[in-house]
Amino acid sequence: MTSNNNNNNNNNNNIINTVILDIEGTTTPISFVHDVLFPYIRENLVKHINRKWGSEELKQDIKELYNLYLEDNKASELVVNNQFNTPEILNPDEENVDEEKLIESIIRNVIYQMDNDRKSTALKQLQGHMWLEGYEKELIKGIVFPEVPKAFENWKLNHIDIYIYSSGSIAAQKLLFNYSNFGSLLPYIKGHFDTTIGGKLHPSSYEKILSTINNGSPNNYLFVTDSILEAKAAREAGLNVCLSVRDSNPPIVDRQLLTTFDQVSSFDQLFNKYNFKN
């Protein structure tokens, strides 16, 4: 249910010329990542490695995973309780390395990272290559909520710039919107940001994004997310913020903090709350 509580730091009389959107729970069901994207990796990893074995793309993916293993292994020697007890990957450049054992070590490492919800750059790179193939072969279709394309069209007609800021890699973001269940939505999106610009719980990340976009003062921006902690960080950076509280999203526990934010359960409701103009 949507709240009309106005005890927040947003001034809904502000003119919004730029919208920044989260993905999971905002444009796209949270279940999409966990029920579609991640299972695709698990189900196709062995086939992908065998099919791509010897290619430059896979060689580079394996090299990144191996270097990450070395970094983790070095860190474990310095810290008693290492955060990541990453399984060994055999050295792919070692002469006479057992190919079968090398492949087994790669699979074991990747599955371990996914089981521990790790979002390493090396893992994201491999996943991105696999998802690209899945999208191109129409084995995967990006999912957005039904009213999202109409909102994108309305913003375009009003010359409102749309940006995406997600913990998923920029490559993965582009795949989702390019191969969506409503066709390609990429032409509507002016730019993408991921956590290479900074973590989503840090106000400084939003300040960097605003500096990069450079389209007016912070109160000309609207950030929409399902995460109350991300919302809090963006508000501290001066942005207008609205929480996406869809029925399929997990409930927000901090009810008191929740009442300090605008809330919508559909993008349609944004147009009744904010003054979009450019």
C-alpha positions in Angstrom: 0.0 0.0 0.0 1.4 3.4 -0.9 2.0 6.0 1.7 1.2 9.6 1.2 3.4 10.6 4.2 5.2 13.9 3.4 7.4 14.0 6.5 10.6 13.6 4.4 13.4 15.6 3.0 11.9 15.7 -0.5 10.4 18.9 -1.8 7.9 17.7 -4.3 7.8 21.2 -5.8 11.4 20.7 -7.1 11.7 20.4 -10.8 13.1 16.9 -11.6 15.2 16.7 -14.8 17.1 13.5 -14.1 15.9 10.1 -12.8 18.3 7.5 -11.3 16.9 4.0 -10.9 17.8 0.9 -9.0 17.0 -2.4 -10.7 16.1 -5.2 -8.3 12.8 -4.5 -6.7 12.5 -1.2 -8.6 12.4 -1.8 -12.3 12.6 -5.6 -12.1 11.3 -8.3 -9.7 13.9 -9.3 -7.2 13.1 -12.9 -8.1 14.5 -12.4 -11.6 18.1 -12.5 -10.4 17.7 -15.4 -8.0 15.2 -17.4 -10.0 16.5 -16.8 -13.6 20.0 -15.3 -13.9 21.9 -17.2 -11.1 20.3 -20.6 -11.9 21.3 -20.1 -15.6 24.9 -19.8 -14.5 24.8 -22.9 -12.3 23.0 -25.0 -15.0 25.2 -24.0 -17.9 28.7 -23.5 -16.3 30.1 -26.8 -17.3 28.8 -26.7 -20.8 30.0 -23.1 -21.2 33.6 -24.0 -20.1 33.8 -27.0 -22.3 32.3 -25.2 -25.3 34.5 -22.1 -24.9 37.7 -23.9 -23.8 40.7 -22.5 -25.6 39.0 -19.2 -26.6 40.7 -15.9 -25.7 37.5 -14.8 -23.8 37.5 -17.8 -21.5 41.3 -17.7 -21.0 40.9 -14.1 -19.8 38.0 -15.1 -17.5 40.0 -17.9 -16.0 43.1 -15.6 -15.5 40.9 -13.1 -13.6 39.5 -15.9 -11.4 43.0 -17.3 -10.8 44.4 -13.8 -9.9 41.5 -13.4 -7.4 42.3 -16.7 -5.8 45.9 -15.6 -5.4 44.8 -12.4 -3.8 42.5 -14.2 -1.4 45.1 -16.7 -0.6 47.6 -14.0 0.2 45.1 -12.2 2.4 44.3 -15.4 4.3 48.0 -15.5 5.3 47.7 -12.1 6.9 44.3 -12.4 8.5 43.4 -15.2 10.9 39.7 -15.2 10.0 39.8 -14.5 6.3 36.5 -13.3 4.9 36.8 -15.6 1.8 38.1 -19.2 2.1 38.2 -19.3 -1.7 38.8 -22.8 -3.2 42.1 -23.2 -5.1 42.2 -22.7 -8.8 45.1 -24.5 -10.5 47.5 -22.3 -12.4 46.2 -22.2 -16.0 49.6 -21.2 -17.3 51.5 -24.0 -15.7 53.1 -26.4 -18.1 51.5 -29.8 -18.2 48.6 -28.8 -16.0 45.9 -31.4 -15.9 43.1 -29.9 -17.9 40.3 -31.9 -16.3 41.5 -31.0 -12.8 41.9 -27.4 -13.9 38.3 -27.3 -15.1 37.1 -28.9 -11.8 38.9 -26.3 -9.8 37.4 -23.5 -11.8 33.8 -24.8 -11.4 34.4 -25.4 -7.6 35.7 -21.8 -7.2 32.8 -20.2 -9.2 30.1 -22.2 -7.3 31.7 -21.3 -4.0 31.6 -17.6 -4.8 28.0 -17.8 -5.9 27.0 -19.8 -2.8 28.6 -17.0 -0.7 26.9 -14.3 -2.7 30.2 -12.8 -3.6 30.2 -10.0 -6.2 33.8 -10.1 -7.3 34.8 -8.4 -10.6 36.2 -11.7 -11.9 32.9 -13.6 -11.2 30.9 -10.8 -12.8 33.0 -10.9 -15.9 32.4 -14.6 -16.4 28.7 -14.3 -15.6 28.4 -11.4 -18.0 29.8 -13.5 -20.9 27.5 -16.4 -20.1 24.4 -14.2 -19.8 25.2 -12.5 -23.1 25.2 -15.8 -24.8 21.9 -16.7 -23.0 20.2 -13.5 -24.0 21.4 -13.8 -27.6 20.1 -17.4 -27.9 16.8 -16.3 -26.3 17.4 -18.6 -23.4 17.0 -15.6 -21.1 14.6 -12.7 -21.3 15.1 -9.6 -19.1 12.1 -8.8 -17.0 10.8 -5.3 -16.1 7.5 -4.5 -14.4 4.6 -3.8 -16.9 4.4 0.0 -16.3 8.1 0.6 -16.7 8.2 1.1 -20.5 5.4 3.6 -20.3 7.2 5.6 -17.6 10.4 5.5 -19.8 8.3 6.8 -22.7 6.8 9.6 -20.6 10.2 10.7 -19.3 11.5 10.7 -22.8 8.6 12.9 -24.0 9.4 15.3 -21.2 13.1 15.2 -22.0 14.0 13.7 -18.6 17.3 11.9 -18.5 17.2 8.3 -17.2 20.2 6.6 -15.5 20.6 3.2 -13.9 22.6 2.6 -10.7 22.8 -1.0 -9.6 25.2 -3.4 -7.9 25.0 -5.5 -11.0 27.8 -4.8 -13.5 27.1 -2.2 -16.3 27.3 -5.0 -18.9 24.7 -7.0 -17.1 22.4 -4.0 -16.7 22.6 -3.3 -20.5 21.8 -6.9 -21.3 18.7 -6.9 -19.1 17.3 -3.7 -20.7 18.4 -4.6 -24.2 16.7 -8.0 -24.1 13.7 -7.1 -22.0 10.2 -8.7 -22.2 9.1 -5.4 -23.8 11.9 -5.2 -26.3 15.0 -3.1 -26.1 14.7 -0.3 -23.6 18.3 0.8 -23.9 17.5 3.8 -26.2 15.7 5.4 -23.3 18.6 5.1 -20.9 21.3 7.8 -21.0 23.8 6.1 -18.8 24.7 3.4 -16.3 26.5 3.2 -13.0 27.6 0.2 -10.9 29.6 -0.2 -7.7 32.9 0.7 -9.5 31.9 4.3 -8.7 31.3 3.4 -5.1 29.1 1.4 -2.8 25.4 2.1 -2.8 25.2 2.7 0.9 27.7 5.6 0.8 26.5 9.2 0.2 29.8 9.9 -1.6 28.8 7.5 -4.4 25.8 9.5 -5.2 27.8 12.7 -5.0 30.2 11.2 -7.6 27.3 10.2 -9.8 25.8 13.7 -9.7 29.2 15.2 -10.5 29.6 12.8 -13.5 26.1 13.6 -14.8 26.4 17.3 -14.1 22.8 18.2 -14.8 21.9 20.8 -12.1 21.7 20.8 -8.4 21.0 17.6 -6.3 17.3 18.6 -5.8 16.8 18.3 -9.6 17.5 14.5 -9.3 15.2 11.7 -8.2 16.5 8.4 -7.0 14.1 5.4 -6.9 15.1 2.3 -5.0 13.7 -0.6 -2.9 16.5 -0.3 -0.3 15.9 2.0 2.6 19.6 2.1 3.4 20.4 3.2 -0.2 17.6 5.7 0.1 19.1 7.1 3.3 22.5 7.5 1.6 21.1 9.2 -1.5 19.1 11.6 0.7 22.2 12.5 2.6 23.8 13.5 -0.7 20.8 15.8 -1.3 18.8 13.9 -3.9 15.0 13.5 -3.9 14.3 9.9 -3.0 11.4 7.6 -3.4 11.1 4.0 -2.1 9.8 1.3 -4.3 7.5 -0.8 -2.0 6.1 -3.4 -4.4 4.1 -6.4 -3.1 6.9 -8.8 -4.2 9.6 -6.9 -2.3 10.6 -8.0 1.2 9.0 -5.8 3.9 11.1 -2.9 5.2 11.7 -3.6 8.9 12.5 0.0 10.1 8.9 1.3 9.9 9.8 4.6 11.6 12.5 5.4 9.0 10.2 4.2 6.2 7.6 7.0 7.1 10.3 9.6 6.3 10.3 8.7 2.6 7.9 9.0 -0.3 6.8 5.6 -1.4 5.2 4.1 -4.6 4.2 0.6 -5.5 4.2 1.4 -9.3 6.1 3.9 -11.5 2.7 5.4 -12.5 2.4 7.0 -9.1 5.7 8.9 -9.5 4.0 11.2 -12.0 1.5 12.3 -9.3 4.2 13.0 -6.8 6.9 14.8 -8.7 7.3 17.7 -11.2 9.1 16.2 -14.1 10.3 18.9 -16.5 13.4 19.8 -18.5 
